[in-house]
Amino acid sequence: MSIKGVIERYRGYLPVSEKTPVVTLCEGNTALIRAKVLEDKLKVDAEIFLKYEGQNPTGSFKDRGMTMAVSKAKEDGIEAVMCASTGNTSASASAYAVRAGMKSFVVIPEGNIALGKLAQALIHGACVIAIKGNFDKALSLVKEITDEYPVALVNSLNPFRIEGQKTGAFEICDDLGEAPGLHFIPVGNAGNITAYWKGYKEYKEAGKITNLPRMMGFQAAGAAPIVERRIIERPETIATAIRIGNPASWKKAEAARDESGGVIDKVTDEEIIEAYKILAGEVGVFVEPASAASVAGLIKLSKAGYFEEEGLKGKRKKIVCVLTGHGLKDPERAIKCVSSPEAVEAKKENILKLMGY
Ligand SMILES: *Cc1c(COP(=O)(O)O)cnc(C)c1O
């Protein structure tokens, strides 16, 4: 049997009908990887799992939402999609637009897009518009334009994006046979934390699970509007996918935190890079910097003694960290974090010396 995309797999939970043309690249079905190395390293009495969303067709979780958003736009007879993007939304929108035979327009903040993501949008033939301004500005312009012209907005303000993304929670529960106790996730525009929480709640209502996780969201310290309870005019972080100062789903993220008894906290760029290197160098999973924010949060809380809290007894048994996007999206960051090799004379003894023999 060939792999199905998330719409076919979870049709009964999604607002689609027989009339919906399913635009898919076989997204979803990503691995839930047990990370025993982290369990030992952090001395956390729990099973830690990594939901590796870099395995999606365009390399990030955005594909789960995009299959829904583009299918519904096509159902409505719309011929073009548009988004503001820190990179992954544009990569995904442009690929699914090709699949649907639609045009795509993407507005990006000048100079702040990881190389891999920009390459994707361009090679998929999107009309890429760079502005002198940040993501928040790009999004407000895109909202205005899509209100006035027959172009579908495919940012996570589009409710179909959230619907598609909630399938990540379904997959986790299907794999574990229950919901995890704690769900760690990076927070940027806050659509994904909103989507996962919705997914867990719906699975509980459907009787598929009996428990709900605490939602543990992490923003980058230089872009932490929810934590600091104010709009950040000039968000700064190396984790460009979460470099957002005024999240579209701000209120819903707070609701997810409060209803689940979770937290939304922040991690510094140093903590993000530390987690990024641990994931690549000790777990064997290469993610982009923003994705490492979930694991950076887990490390931060374990150091702070969070897992020793009495009330967490049942909750801490299974922990899931969502790794939102693939490391190859941002190769420049990886190269900057490690020392690159210098060429030596092509002699066996030189090579053996470098090998440590
Ligand atoms: C979009 C994105 C995020 C942030 O998700 P939100 O839904 O905006 O909170 C985090 N990591 C990666 C890799 C992303 O592409």
The ligand as a Tripos MOL2 file, in Angstrom:
@<TRIPOS>MOLECULE
LIG
   15    15     1     0     0
SMALL
NO_CHARGES

@<TRIPOS>ATOM
      1 C1          6.8790   27.8510   11.1200 C.3       1 LIG1
      2 C2          7.9430   27.2400   11.9340 C.ar      1 LIG1
      3 C3          7.9790   27.3270   13.3340 C.ar      1 LIG1
      4 C4          6.9820   28.1280   14.1080 C.3       1 LIG1
      5 O1          5.6800   27.6310   14.0440 O.3       1 LIG1
      6 P1          4.4540   28.5860   14.3920 P.3       1 LIG1
      7 O2          3.2570   27.8320   13.9930 O.co2     1 LIG1
      8 O3          4.6650   29.8340   13.6010 O.co2     1 LIG1
      9 O4          4.5270   28.8640   15.8540 O.co2     1 LIG1
     10 C5          8.9690   26.6680   14.0160 C.ar      1 LIG1
     11 N1          9.9150   25.9630   13.3680 N.ar      1 LIG1
     12 C6          9.9240   25.8560   12.0300 C.ar      1 LIG1
     13 C7         10.9930   25.0690   11.3850 C.3       1 LIG1
     14 C8          8.9450   26.4880   11.2670 C.ar      1 LIG1
     15 O5          8.9850   26.3830    9.9350 O.3       1 LIG1
@<TRIPOS>BOND
     1     1     2 1
     2     2     3 ar
     3     2    14 ar
     4     3     4 1
     5     3    10 ar
     6     4     5 1
     7     5     6 1
     8     6     7 2
     9     6     8 1
    10     6     9 1
    11    10    11 ar
    12    11    12 ar
    13    12    13 1
    14    12    14 ar
    15    14    15 1
@<TRIPOS>SUBSTRUCTURE
     1 LIG1         1 GROUP 0 **** ****
